[in-house]
Amino acid sequence: MSGAMSVRQKWGYYVILTIVTLMFLLPIVIIFINSFKNRFEIMSSPFSLPLGESFAGLANYISGVNASGFFKAFGISVFVSVFSVAVIVLCTSMAAWYITRVKTLWTKILYFAFVFSMIVPFQMVMYTLTYVAVKLNLDNPVGIIFVYLGFGAGLSVFMFSGFVKSVPVEIEEAARIDGCNPIQTFFHVVFPVLKPTSVTVAILNAMWVWNDYLLPYLILGAKYKTIPVAVQLTMQGAYGSVNWGGFMAMLTLSIIPIIVLYIFAQRYIIEGVLSGAVKG
């Protein structure tokens, strides 16, 4: 009886997970389908398949790419995402190692400051942040990297700190005995051990930075448009009209890279989160 019940429970879990999966995939499927339909069919029948006269082919993709300057925006998004993630991983891993190994009142305050930053809503600081960023000449693709570092440091330091606690101090002491200074100890001994969490932090921040709209819009504006900003600003015409076909096509192109990244790296995300949570 218990065995039959466990089988029913297992199938129940499968059904629930399947429904939840379909709920998350449905918006993506709808966007993809509508990217091949003409504007009128998108508005009148958004859930229908692009068949017959409603099929627009690749015209939406061509018009969307030309109107939005997609390739330039793609290059800016890649530059900002790659270097922002690299700076976040490097700086927060070093900060977490310092906070974890140096037991002082200062490091405790610093750690809780990072944790507190996780719960501060962006809307509370966005106007002040925009003003300061412009004054400090951070309103460019290089400057916004440091802004992302500030916003991504809280969660990243929290995750790295949990994993650093599991790293035996003895291997660091052995490295110091062999003549390594703190910088060499970190890069040759500690950082390689942090690989699972580093990959997790990198992927989570990459998805956030790549899909972020508000921060690039406020700081970079229309001068340096990332993909979300380019799609939003260029697909709208006069009097509120929207090129829905091009809009859907550009959304499809913009989500493909991050979906591919997540599919190939989801195993590392789960491993990194679990290792940081359990060992921390």
Number of C-alpha atoms within 10 A of each C-alpha: 6 7 8 9 10 11 12 12 12 12 12 12 12 12 12 12 12 11 12 11 11 12 11 10 11 11 11 13 14 16 20 17 20 30 29 24 31 21 20 12 20 23 13 9 13 16 14 14 16 20 10 8 9 18 17 19 13 15 17 24 21 13 17 25 19 13 16 22 15 20 13 16 19 19 14 17 23 17 15 24 24 17 17 25 23 18 17 25 25 14 14 25 28 20 19 26 21 16 20 19 13 12 10 11 9 10 17 14 12 15 19 13 12 21 17 12 16 17 10 11 9 14 10 9 10 15 13 10 17 19 13 14 20 15 10 10 12 18 23 17 21 14 18 20 23 17 18 22 20 14 16 24 24 20 20 28 25 21 25 29 27 21 28 25 16 14 16 10 12 9 13 18 13 13 17 14 10 10 11 16 11 13 11 14 19 19 13 14 17 21 18 11 16 17 13 21 29 25 18 25 27 22 20 16 25 23 18 16 22 21 18 17 18 15 18 24 20 18 26 22 17 14 10 19 26 30 30 21 23 23 26 17 16 18 20 14 10 6 6 6 9 15 17 22 27 30 25 25 26 28 19 19 18 19 15 11 12 16 12 10 13 17 9 9 14 14 12 19 20 13 15 23 18 16 17 22 15 11 13 15
